[in-house]
Structure formats: structure tokens, C-alpha cells
Amino acid sequence: RRPWSLDAGWLSAIQRDESEDLSATESTLRKVLSLRSSTIEDRRIVKDVCMLVARRAARLAAVGIAAVVKQMEESNPTMPVSAGIDGSVYEKHPCIKTWMEEALLEMGVQCHLVHSPDGSGLGAAIVAAAAATHGAAAAHK
């Protein structure tokens, strides 16, 4: 709907399409781009491009996680680390988690990835609790 944009739902739907004629991809192209027709070669190219875009996104997300884990390892190198991840792309895309794990391993980072529904709400609650605890401790001094 917006020029030059790809919706993550389309990427996921196209990536899941394992049909011989890529009929789900054709359907998505028809709905999203109002294409009346496409060849099997067109659909294969679209699927390849969607895979490249999603894989790049997974690797970029993994770089951010790796940076934080490496920083944490400096202070406690033996502590196991997990990263809670929220979001429909992580939850619904068939390959994102695997690609992120592969990228972390390539960077030499050991980190367990965990789907964390409502992670932003949970994170906000933890920050609020920490701030309240810090404020109460400061008040007692």
C-alpha cells in the first residue's frame, strides 16, 4: 500500500509457499500488487528476493543482540545468556529464528533466543519496578 515497502506478512506467506507452481505467491502478488498474471519465473524471483530481504533483516537483528551479549561477556564470561524477542516477524516467519541463530554462531556468540510475547510491556514493567526499588532505596538513605 505504501510505495517501496514490503509487509512482513507478505514475506512470510511467500516464504512458506512450497507449492510447485508457487500458487500462494501468485495469490499474494495478485492481492498486494494487483498483478493480473505472473509467470512461474516471476514468482521464483519474488520468492528469492523475499528470502534475501528477510535473511538480511534476521542477520541485522542478530548483530544487535551479539553486541549486547559481547558486552555482557566482558563482565561475566561464563554466564549463560538468553534474549527474549517479541514481534510477529520472529513469531510467524518460518526462517527468521534459524537465520538469527546461524548469524549469532558465525559471530561466535552463544545466546539462547526465546519468543517473549508482549516483551515491550514486560520490559516496561521491569524498568518501572527497578526504578521504584531504586527510588525507595534512595529515600531510606
Secondary structure as GFF3:
##gff-version 3
##sequence-region A 1 141
A	DSSP	alpha_helix	8	16	.	.	.	ID=ss1
A	DSSP	alpha_helix	23	33	.	.	.	ID=ss2
A	DSSP	alpha_helix	40	75	.	.	.	ID=ss3
A	DSSP	beta_strand	82	85	.	.	.	ID=ss4
A	DSSP	alpha_helix	88	92	.	.	.	ID=ss5
A	DSSP	alpha_helix	96	106	.	.	.	ID=ss6
A	DSSP	beta_strand	112	115	.	.	.	ID=ss7
A	DSSP	alpha_helix	119	140	.	.	.	ID=ss8
###
